[in-house]
Amino acid sequence: MTRKLFLVRHAQPHNDQQYKSDKERGLKPEGILQAAALGKYLNQSNYSIDLIMASDSVRTTTTA
């Protein structure tokens, strides 16, 4: 069986200064659409995801 490794960077985050730390920054509306498009692509391509490794930052967990 062939395995595939996907390295994905988080979708487009907010750049506002309103966040106390970089870890708290969420996604822009465009980033939410980007993450949804990636999920749709993976689903339509019938990829079976066995493991997701991601940091615990808000933008990263939202993308994942």
N, C-alpha and C positions, 0 to 999 in steps of 0.2 A: 504494500500500500504506500502510495506517495503521500508525503506530508507537506504541508505548506505553512510557511511562517509569514505572518503579516506584521509589519512594523508600522504602527499608525500614530501619528502625532495628534494631539487634541485638536478639536475644531476651533474656529476663531473665537478667542476670548475677549471679554471686555477689557478695555485699557483705562477705564476710569480710575481715579485716585480714591474713590469712595471705600475701597476695600482696605481692611486693616493689614492684611498680608497678601502676598502673591497667591498663596494656597487657597484663599477664599474667592478668587476671581471666578465668576461663572462664564457662561458662553453668551455671545451676542446672539440676537435672533438669527443672523446668518449662520452662526456656528451651530445652532440647534438644527437648522435645515441641512447643513453639511453632515452632521452626525446621523440624521435620519436617512439621508441619501446613501451613506455608507452602509447602514444597516439594511436598507432595501436592496442594495446591490449584493451584499453577502447572502441575503435570504434568497433572492432570485437566482443566484449562482449555485444554490444548493450546497454551500460550504457548511460543514459541520464544525462548530467552534467547540473545542475541547477545553480550552483554558484561556482566560484573559488575565494578564498581569498589568496592573496600572497603579499609579500613585494614588494617594487619597485626596488629591486636590479636587476641588469642585468641578472645574472644567474637564479634568481627565475622567472622573467617574461618570460625569454626564455624557461625555463622548462614548465611553465604553458601554 
